[in-house]
Amino acid sequence: MRFTNITIPKGSTITAAYITITARADRSATVVNSKIHGEDADSPSAFSDYSDYSGRPRTSAEVNWDDIPAWTQNNEYDSPDISAIIQEIIDREGWASGNALVIFWDDHDDRSTHSDQTNRAGQSYDGSSGQAPELHIEYTEPAAGGARSHAYILG
């Protein structure tokens, strides 16, 4: 998932972050495990193909999203807290307010059960712009005359 125009100032502290995903289909099989990473880049470009997607560097910060319960089509589901991932990205030397960021959500470790419907798929912006993933970030700006807290939703 690529989110553009992330207006978080360099030096901010991320206090909470998660993604809201709208289910693309009903899925009920159990033991769905996954990982969330960010792209280890200052302002990643759009994906061109699978090779481009799979070859991009991941953040060292990662979050397991395991034992995901059944999903119902068109319902929204929130990821676990990914503030450590967002913090690692905005702490990069080249981060600037207004950059893009990428979040990867997958099971490339192959930790889920192998059976029908053992996946969870969300809508994408290209598939349904009104049901695209939403990135929620709460942060505190660096103190320059007093720290200020903000909440931010980008979809």
Residue, then its C-alpha position, 0 to 999 in steps of 0.5 A: m500500500r502506497f500512501t502519498n503526501i504524508t505531512i509529518p514533520k521530521g523529528s516527530t514522535i509517532t504515538a499510534a498508527y494502524i491501517t484500516i482495511t475493507a475486506r474484499a471477500d468473505r473469508s473464514a478459514t483459520v490460522v491466518n498469520s501475516k507481517i507488516h513492514g514499511e519500505d525502507a525508503d525516503s519517498p517510494s515511487a509507485f509500483s511498476d510490477y511484481s518484481d519491483y514490489s518484491g525487490r524493495p527494501r523492508t524496514s527492520a521494524e515489523v509487526n506480526w498480524d497473526d490469528i486474523p479472525a474471519w472477515t466479512q466482505n465490505n466490513e472494515y478491519d484495523s491492523p495492530d499498532i504499526s507506530a514503530i514502522i512509521q517511526e523508523i520511516i520518518d526517522r530516516e535521514g532523507w525523510a521530509s514532510g510531504n513524502a510518500l510511504v509504503i506499507f507491506w502486508d503479507d505472509h512471505d514467511d508462509r506461516s498460515t494454514h494451507s487450505d482454501q480461504t486461508n487469506r485475508a484480502g483488502q480492497s485497493y485504491d485501484g479496485s475501489s477508491g472509496q474502500a481503499p486502505e486508510l492509514h491512521i497516524e497520531y504523532t507529536e511534533p518536535a518541540a519548537g516552542g511547545a510540542r503539539s499532538h496531531a491525529y491524521i487519517l489518509g485514505 
